[in-house]
Structures are given as structure tokens and as C-alpha cells.
Amino acid sequence: MYEARERPADGYKAIPAVFQYSAGVAALPGFRIERARFADPVPLAQGFARIADHLKGLGRPLTAFCQCELRSPGQFTEEGFRQFNLHYAKTLEEWGILAEGWNPVARSNVCPELTPPAEPGFHAFSYTIPDPGAAPTFVTAGSGESTEGKGSYEEKTIALGDLSPAGMLRKAQFVLDEMERRMAALGGSWATATAAQVYTIHDIHPFLGTELVRRGAARHGVTWHHCRPPVVNLEYEMDVRGLPLERVIA
């Protein structure tokens, strides 16, 4: 069972997970979470700089940064993913976000199959804004079909190597269950979600109705990105959000 920790000064609570990201974030009373998407992926260092400028322009501290969506050129090995995460986390430490000894920033990191970026970078990011009358808002981190932080990804991957319809169904069911656990811990649900994103290059139609639609994940449609999850042998990932305001940054 997940339990979120509050960060009152930053206006949100987060579900502790692994060192590279939290499992999801939700605004505390008096705040809302807002999402901004870049028109095109922005390389990591440049993206952090543009995020910092955006937050400063809104009068928000860097620690208001609470979620991001990354795009990478291709899937990582487990060691390659660990090295990337260490590099990524350095900026969070410099911004004071890791000061409490854990990483509260939720994240997804996926790999476009046909139009990959030249290097890892930002697709979108979220942050808190003071708003006394705001309705609850939340964003889950992306999750593939593997239990995180408990041994290697390969050891914990559901239906490892099974790309059959039955194998993909098992993977999707595991990830949907995980999305529901995370939303419950954040005070969210399919009923309050405004967007659900699926990341896979494999056919989701066999279970689109029986799983995503039936559960309520497709109330507002499903955004299907032709992307792979970030680690080799993972094949299906999702994230979910419930936000009233999103913007695109050129």
C-alpha cells in the first residue's frame, strides 16, 4: 500500500518510490498542479534551464517542479539507466529538491520508435501554483510492467519476452492495476483523471475495450504514444493525470 508524504513548502505530496523518481504527486490544499509541454523535445541541460526560467517567470521556486516526461533515443540497459538517472538527479540535488533525502519528482521516460531525439530531453513538465480554490490535481509517474526497486527489472517483469496477445494483456493489466494503486494514494481516480497516456509499439486494440475502457481509463480517450518504455525488455507503460490547465511552450 502506498502512502504519500507531504511537502508543504512546495505545495504537493508525493509517493516515495525509487531514487530516480517518485510514483506520483498531488497538490496540497491551496495549490494546483499545472503542466507545460514543449512543442518539440528539449535536450536535458537546456530543458532544465528553460524550466527554471519558466518557474522564475511565474514567481515559483525551483522546488515547485514536481513531475516531468522525458524522451530518450532508445532503451537503456539496466546499468545504462542507472547512470542516466544519476546524471539526471544531479540537477534535482542542485535545485534543493532532494534535500529531504528522497526524490519527490514523478517522471516518465520513454523512447520514440520512429522519430527518436538525438539525446535524452524533456517532453513536458509539471509544477505547483498557489490557488486557494483549486480542485484536487494529480499526476502519476510512468510505470512499465515490472515491480520497481525490488531486484532487477528482468527478474520482476511480467510476461517477460511474451509479445503474444495474452502476454500483452497480462502486462497491461499489471500496469493498469499499478495506475489505480497510485491514483488511490494521491486521492485521484479514473473519474477525476483528465488524460491517460499509453506507451507501447504493440497493438493495444485487443484489450482497449475490455481493460482500458471498462475500467474508465478512456473516459476522455487514450493518448497512445508509439514509444517503448526506457529499459530493455519492457514493452508497455502508462501514466495518468488529473489537471485543469495545460499549456504548450514553443
N, C-alpha and C positions, 0 to 999 in steps of 0.2 A: 504494500500500500504506500502510495506516495504521500509526502507531507511537504507543503511549500513553506519556505522561510521568507519572512518579510524584510524588505529593505526600505524603511520609512523615509529616509532622506532622499531616496531615488524614486519613490512613488510606485514601487511594484514589489511583488513577491515572486519567487522562483522555486522550481523543484530541483533540489540538488541531484546531480547525476554523475557525470564523469568530468575529468579536469578540463576537457576542451569545450564543454557546453553544459547548460542546464537542460532539463527535459521540457521546460516551458515556463512562460511568465504570464502574470496577470496584474493589471493595475490595481493599486490600493484605492480605497475611497478618497475622493478629491482629485484623482488623476485619471487620465485616459492614455491608452497606447495608440500611437499613430504610426503608420507605415509609409515609407517612401521607397519607390523603385527607380533605379537608374534606367534611362532609356536603352542603354547598352551596358554590358558588364564593365566594371571599372577595376583595374588591377589593384591588388590588395593594399599596397602602401598608399597609392593615390586615393583609393576608396576610403581608407581611414582618414586621410586628410580632408576629403570632401565631407565626410560625415561630421568631423569635428567642426568644420566651418558651418555646416547646416545647423548643428546644435547651438553653436555660439550665436548664430543669427536669430535663433528663437529664444535666446536668453536661457538656454538649458545647459547644465553642466555635462561634461563628458560621461559622467556616471549615469546619466539618464538613458544612455544607449543600452538596450536590453535584448535585442534579437537581431539576427541577420541571416540572409540567404546568400550562399556563395555558389559560384560556378567554377569548375576546375577542368583542365584539359582532358583528363582521363582518370580512370580509377587508380587508387593508391594500393600498394601492398600495405600490410598492417604496419610495418616499420616505416614506410614512407608516409603513411597517415600520421603516425606518432610524431615524426619530425616536422611535418607541416603544422600540426597542432601546437607544438612547442613554439614555432615561429609566430603563429597567429596570436598565441596567448601573451607574447611579449608586449604587444601594444595594449592589451587589456590591463596588464600589470602597470604599464606606464600611465595609463589613464586613471589608476586607482580603483579599478573595478574588482580586482582580486584581493583587495586589502583585507577582507574578512576571512581569507584562507580558502575560498571556494569560488567557482566560476558561475555567476548567476545568468550569464547571457545565453539565451537559447539560440540554436543555429541549425540550418540545413546546409549541406554542401553536396551538390550533385554535378554530374558530368554530362553535358550535352553530347549526344551521339554523333550528330552530323555537322553541327556548327560550333565546335568547341572553341573556347577562348585560348589565346596563346599561353596564358598563365592564370593561376587562380585569382579570382577577384569577386567583387560584390555585385549581386543582382538587386538586392533590396535590404532594407534595414528598418528597425522599429525603435521607438524611444517614448518616454513618458512626457506628458504635458499636463500641467495643473488644470483641472476642470472640475469645480465643485459640484456640478450637476451631472457629471458623466455617468452613463450606464456602464456596467462591468465590461471590460475588454480583456482579451487574452490572445496569446499566440503559443502554439506548441512548437517544440523543436521537431525536426525531421527524424523519423525512425525507420530503419530498414528491418528486415526480418531476422534480426539477431538480438539477443539479450546483451545490452551494453554493460561493460565494466565487470564482467564475470567470465574471465578467461578470454581466449582469442575469439574473434568473430567467427572463424571457421568452425570452432567447437560448438558454438551456440546458434549457428544459422539454421533456420527452419527449412526443411526440404532442400538441403544443400545439393546444388547441381541439378535439381529436378525442375526442368522448364516445361513439363507437361501441364495441361490444364489443371490436373489435380494438384500438382506441385505448386503452381502459381496461386491456386485457390488457398492452399494452406498458408502460403506466405502472406497473401492479402488479409486473410482472417487474423493472423497474428498481429499484423501492423494495425489493422482496424481496432482490435482489442486494446492495443497499446495507446492508440489515439484516445480511446474512450477513458482509459485509466488516467491519462494526463489531463484531459479536459475536466474530469471529475475533481482532481486535486486542485485545479485552477478555478473551480466554480463555473465552468463552462459546460457545454453540451452541443450535440448536433443542432438542437433547437435554437441555440444562440450563436452558432457559427455563421460567418458570412462568406467563407471561402474554404474549400478543401482542395489541396494540390496532390496529385499523384505523380511519382517519378519512376518510370519504367520504360523500357523499349519493347516490352512484351504485351501481348493482347490482353486488355482488361475486360473486353466485352463479355466473355463467358460468366463473369461474376459481377459485372457492373450493376445489374438489376437485383440479383439475389443477395448481394452483400452491401454495396455502397448505397444504392437507392433504398433498399429495405431498411437499413439502419438509420437513414436520414442524412447520410453524408452528402447526398446530392440534391439537397433541398434547393440550392442555388446553382446547381450544376457542379461539375467537377472539372478542374483545370488539369489536363493531362500533359505533362512535360515529357518530351521524348529524350529522357535523360536516364543515366544509370546512377545508382547510389554511389557513394565515394570509395567504397572498399571492394576489392576484387571478390567475386562470388556472391555479392549482394545484388539482388535483382528487382526489388520493389520497395519503394519508400513513400511516405506521406507526411504532410504537415497540415495543420488546421488553424484557422484564426477566426476571431470574432471582433471585428473592428469597424467603427462607423465612418472613418475617414482614411483615405489612402491618396497618395499623390505620386506623380511621376516627375523625376528630375532629369532635365536634358543634359 
